[in-house]
Amino acid sequence: MSRDTVKEFDFNGRDFERVRGLIYKRAGISLADSKQEMVYSRLARRLRATGITSFAKYLDDLEAGRMPTEWESFTNALTTNLTSFFREAHHFPLLAEHVKKHKGETLNIWCSASSTGEEPYSIAITVCEALNTLTPPVHIIATDIDTNVLATAANGIYPIERIEKLTAEQQRRFFLKGKGDKAGMVRARPELRQLITYRPLNLLEERWDIRGPFDVIFCRNVMIYFDKATQRKILSRFVPLMKPDGLLFAGHSENFLYVSDSLKLRGKTVYELDNAARVAVQQRA
């Protein structure tokens, strides 16, 4: 092995298995065997930041409670945050249709994995366009387990190329261009940012600091990191938080029909309550 390929820290299969167990218990994430190099790369940064010189010592200190504040950084490091504005664009016309159907009502929407904010801002833009106002009657709750990305989302500041696929009208109407040392950056307009409340939330927590009922829940490209038992548990908690005609949006590679008996397809990776679940929700209302 050449010097260029020698790792800074020893990292063996036992270390990897410990990491897999800890992140599964902490966040429900099931790491594949192929993720060992990714885990090393991301957690090596945490060893440098904490001054610890071995993975074994780092994991020992985590498990022993000697670094209680490090759990957040550990979880953030292993959370994947791949997102973009209007990702899986086929969802947003259906969202707009649902918004128009409830025109005159106050809408409650939950984006359960907001990442750096592109998804909740896309939701907000869709609602504004559907109702033709920058101040629509909507409450959007955006949550994520990663506190770092939530800070980015709340600021709403992005490189200008992140919005290049939006129409010229959308760019003008919903974003402000930076000047001077902020040139090349854009920021979501205050009216858009005010529609969204960001807060940290781990979907594996026994209690969620969130209340329904919701007209819409976005949970896209999250379940792919969970095993079937975890998926089933989370979906069972979504169902009672939905309004009788509420919609649940999933990611393109996710299929909830195999893990929930309470949902049926409304459109491409868009779900609604089946008849029995709808009646149960109506009775609880």
C-alpha positions as CSV (number, residue, x, y, z in Angstrom):
1,M,0.0,0.0,0.0
2,S,1.4,3.4,-1.0
3,R,1.7,6.3,1.4
4,D,-1.1,8.1,-0.5
5,T,-3.6,5.3,0.4
6,V,-2.7,5.0,4.0
7,K,-5.6,6.2,6.1
8,E,-5.1,8.9,8.8
9,F,-7.1,6.8,11.3
10,D,-7.4,3.0,11.7
11,F,-10.9,2.0,10.7
12,N,-11.8,-1.7,10.6
13,G,-14.9,-3.8,10.1
14,R,-15.7,-3.8,13.8
15,D,-15.7,0.0,13.9
16,F,-18.0,0.1,10.9
17,E,-20.4,-2.3,12.5
18,R,-20.5,-0.2,15.7
19,V,-21.3,2.9,13.6
20,R,-24.0,1.1,11.8
21,G,-25.6,0.0,15.1
22,L,-25.4,3.5,16.6
23,I,-26.8,5.4,13.6
24,Y,-29.6,2.8,13.3
25,K,-30.6,3.2,16.9
26,R,-30.2,6.9,16.8
27,A,-31.8,7.8,13.5
28,G,-33.2,4.6,12.0
29,I,-30.7,4.7,9.1
30,S,-29.7,1.4,7.7
31,L,-26.2,1.7,6.2
32,A,-25.3,-0.7,3.4
33,D,-22.1,-2.6,3.4
34,S,-20.9,-0.4,0.5
35,K,-21.0,2.7,2.8
36,Q,-17.8,1.9,4.8
37,E,-15.6,4.4,2.9
38,M,-18.3,7.1,3.1
39,V,-18.6,6.5,6.9
40,Y,-14.8,6.8,7.3
41,S,-14.6,10.0,5.3
42,R,-17.4,11.8,7.1
43,L,-16.5,10.7,10.7
44,A,-12.8,11.3,10.2
45,R,-13.7,15.0,10.2
46,R,-15.3,14.5,13.6
47,L,-12.2,12.8,15.0
48,R,-10.1,15.8,13.9
49,A,-12.6,18.2,15.4
50,T,-12.7,16.4,18.7
51,G,-8.9,15.7,18.8
52,I,-9.5,12.0,19.2
53,T,-7.0,9.8,17.4
54,S,-8.9,6.5,16.9
55,F,-12.4,5.4,15.9
56,A,-12.5,3.0,18.8
57,K,-12.0,5.8,21.3
58,Y,-14.4,8.1,19.6
59,L,-17.2,5.5,19.6
60,D,-16.3,4.5,23.2
61,D,-16.7,8.1,24.3
62,L,-20.0,8.4,22.5
63,E,-21.5,5.3,23.9
64,A,-20.2,6.0,27.4
65,G,-21.9,9.5,27.4
66,R,-18.6,11.3,27.7
67,M,-19.4,13.5,24.7
68,P,-23.2,14.2,25.0
69,T,-23.1,17.1,22.6
70,E,-21.3,15.1,20.0
71,W,-24.3,13.0,19.2
72,E,-25.8,15.8,17.1
73,S,-22.6,16.1,15.0
74,F,-22.3,12.4,14.6
75,T,-25.9,12.2,13.3
76,N,-25.4,15.2,11.1
77,A,-22.3,13.8,9.6
78,L,-24.0,10.6,8.5
79,T,-27.2,12.2,7.2
80,T,-27.4,12.4,3.4
81,N,-28.9,15.7,2.1
82,L,-29.5,15.5,-1.6
83,T,-32.1,18.0,-2.8
84,S,-33.0,20.6,-5.4
85,F,-35.8,23.1,-6.2
86,F,-38.9,21.3,-7.6
87,R,-37.2,17.9,-7.4
88,E,-39.6,15.3,-8.8
89,A,-41.5,18.0,-10.6
90,H,-44.6,15.8,-11.3
91,H,-45.6,16.2,-7.7
92,F,-46.2,20.0,-7.7
93,P,-49.1,20.2,-10.2
94,L,-51.0,17.8,-8.0
95,L,-50.1,19.9,-4.9
96,A,-51.4,23.0,-6.7
97,E,-54.6,21.2,-7.6
98,H,-55.1,20.2,-3.9
99,V,-54.4,23.8,-2.8
100,K,-57.0,25.2,-5.2
101,K,-59.5,22.7,-4.0
102,H,-59.2,24.1,-0.5
103,K,-59.1,27.7,-1.5
104,G,-60.4,29.9,1.3
105,E,-59.2,27.5,4.0
106,T,-56.0,27.7,6.0
107,L,-53.7,24.9,4.8
108,N,-51.4,22.9,7.1
109,I,-48.4,21.3,5.3
110,W,-45.6,19.3,6.8
111,C,-42.3,18.8,5.0
112,S,-40.7,16.1,7.2
113,A,-37.2,16.1,5.7
114,S,-36.5,19.6,4.6
115,S,-32.7,19.3,4.1
116,T,-31.3,22.7,3.1
117,G,-34.7,24.1,2.3
118,E,-35.2,23.7,-1.4
119,E,-38.2,21.4,-0.9
120,P,-40.2,23.6,1.6
121,Y,-39.5,26.6,-0.6
122,S,-40.8,24.8,-3.6
123,I,-43.9,23.9,-1.7
124,A,-44.3,27.5,-0.6
125,I,-43.8,28.8,-4.2
126,T,-46.4,26.3,-5.5
127,V,-49.0,27.5,-2.9
128,C,-48.3,31.1,-3.7
129,E,-48.7,30.5,-7.4
130,A,-51.9,28.4,-7.0
131,L,-53.5,31.2,-5.0
132,N,-51.8,34.1,-6.8
133,T,-50.5,35.7,-3.6
134,L,-47.3,36.0,-1.6
135,T,-49.3,35.8,1.6
136,P,-51.5,32.7,1.2
137,P,-53.2,31.2,4.2
138,V,-50.8,28.4,4.8
139,H,-48.6,27.1,7.6
140,I,-45.7,25.0,6.4
141,I,-43.7,23.1,9.1
142,A,-40.3,21.9,7.8
143,T,-38.3,19.5,9.9
144,D,-35.1,17.6,9.7
145,I,-32.8,15.6,11.9
146,D,-29.8,17.5,10.7
147,T,-29.5,20.8,12.5
148,N,-26.9,22.2,10.2
149,V,-29.1,22.0,7.1
150,L,-32.0,23.5,9.0
151,A,-29.9,26.7,9.6
152,T,-29.2,26.9,5.9
153,A,-32.8,26.4,5.1
154,A,-34.0,29.1,7.5
155,N,-31.5,31.6,6.0
156,G,-32.8,30.8,2.5
157,I,-29.5,31.8,0.8
158,Y,-28.2,29.8,-2.2
159,P,-25.8,30.1,-5.1
160,I,-27.7,31.6,-8.0
161,E,-27.2,28.4,-10.1
162,R,-29.4,26.5,-7.7
163,I,-32.4,28.4,-9.1
164,E,-31.4,28.4,-12.7
165,K,-34.1,25.8,-13.6
166,L,-36.9,28.0,-12.2
167,T,-38.7,30.2,-14.7
168,A,-37.5,33.8,-15.0
169,E,-40.8,34.9,-13.4
170,Q,-40.3,32.6,-10.4
171,Q,-36.8,33.8,-10.0
172,R,-37.9,37.4,-10.0
173,R,-41.0,37.0,-7.9
174,F,-39.6,34.7,-5.2
175,F,-35.9,35.5,-4.9
176,L,-33.6,38.5,-4.3
177,K,-30.3,38.7,-6.0
178,G,-27.2,39.5,-4.0
179,K,-25.0,42.5,-4.7
180,G,-21.4,43.4,-3.9
181,D,-19.8,40.6,-1.9
182,K,-23.1,38.7,-2.2
183,A,-23.1,38.7,-6.0
184,G,-23.7,35.3,-7.4
185,M,-26.1,34.5,-4.5
186,V,-29.8,34.7,-4.1
187,R,-32.1,34.7,-1.1
188,A,-35.7,33.6,-0.8
189,R,-37.9,36.7,-0.3
190,P,-39.1,37.5,3.3
191,E,-42.7,36.7,2.3
192,L,-41.7,33.2,1.3
193,R,-39.5,32.6,4.3
194,Q,-42.3,33.7,6.6
195,L,-44.6,30.9,5.4
196,I,-42.2,28.3,6.8
197,T,-41.3,27.3,10.3
198,Y,-38.2,25.2,10.7
199,R,-37.5,22.9,13.6
200,P,-35.4,19.8,14.4
201,L,-37.2,16.5,14.5
202,N,-36.0,12.9,14.5
203,L,-38.7,10.7,13.0
204,L,-37.6,7.9,15.4
205,E,-38.4,9.9,18.5
206,E,-41.1,8.4,20.6
207,R,-42.9,11.8,20.7
208,W,-43.0,14.3,17.9
209,D,-43.3,18.0,18.8
210,I,-45.7,18.5,15.9
211,R,-49.5,18.5,15.6
212,G,-51.8,17.9,12.8
213,P,-54.1,17.5,11.1
214,F,-52.2,18.1,7.9
215,D,-53.6,18.7,4.4
216,V,-50.3,17.5,3.0
217,I,-47.3,15.6,4.2
218,F,-44.1,15.4,2.2
219,C,-41.8,12.5,3.1
220,R,-39.7,12.1,0.0
221,N,-36.5,10.0,-0.3
222,V,-36.4,9.4,3.5
223,M,-37.9,5.9,3.8
224,I,-35.2,4.4,1.5
225,Y,-32.8,4.8,4.5
226,F,-35.0,2.8,6.8
227,D,-35.8,-0.9,7.1
228,K,-39.4,-2.1,6.6
229,A,-40.2,-2.2,10.3
230,T,-39.1,1.4,10.7
231,Q,-41.0,2.5,7.6
232,R,-44.1,0.7,8.9
233,K,-43.8,2.4,12.3
234,I,-43.4,5.9,10.8
235,L,-46.2,5.5,8.3
236,S,-48.6,4.4,11.1
237,R,-47.8,7.6,12.9
238,F,-48.4,9.7,9.7
239,V,-51.9,8.4,9.1
240,P,-53.7,9.9,12.2
241,L,-52.0,13.2,11.4
242,M,-53.6,13.5,8.0
243,K,-56.9,15.1,7.2
244,P,-59.5,12.7,5.7
245,D,-58.6,13.9,2.1
246,G,-54.9,14.6,2.9
247,L,-52.1,13.7,0.6
248,L,-48.8,12.0,1.4
249,F,-45.9,12.6,-1.1
250,A,-43.2,9.9,-1.4
251,G,-39.9,9.7,-3.3
252,H,-39.6,8.2,-6.8
253,S,-38.1,5.0,-5.5
254,E,-40.4,4.5,-2.5
255,N,-43.5,2.3,-2.4
256,F,-45.6,2.6,0.7
257,L,-48.2,0.1,-0.3
258,Y,-46.0,-2.7,0.9
259,V,-45.6,-1.3,4.4
260,S,-49.0,0.3,5.1
261,D,-52.6,-1.0,4.8
262,S,-54.0,2.5,5.4
263,L,-52.9,4.1,2.2
264,K,-53.8,3.9,-1.5
265,L,-52.2,5.5,-4.6
266,R,-53.6,8.8,-5.7
267,G,-51.0,9.5,-8.4
268,K,-47.4,8.7,-9.1
269,T,-45.8,8.2,-5.6
270,V,-48.6,10.3,-4.1
271,Y,-50.9,8.6,-1.5
272,E,-54.1,9.2,0.2
273,L,-56.0,7.4,3.0
274,D,-57.9,4.3,2.1
275,N,-61.6,4.2,3.0
276,A,-61.2,2.5,6.3
277,A,-58.5,4.9,7.5
278,R,-60.4,7.9,6.2
279,V,-63.5,6.9,8.3
280,A,-61.3,6.3,11.3
281,V,-59.7,9.8,11.0
282,Q,-63.1,11.4,10.5
283,Q,-64.4,9.7,13.7
284,R,-61.5,11.1,15.7
285,A,-62.0,14.6,14.4
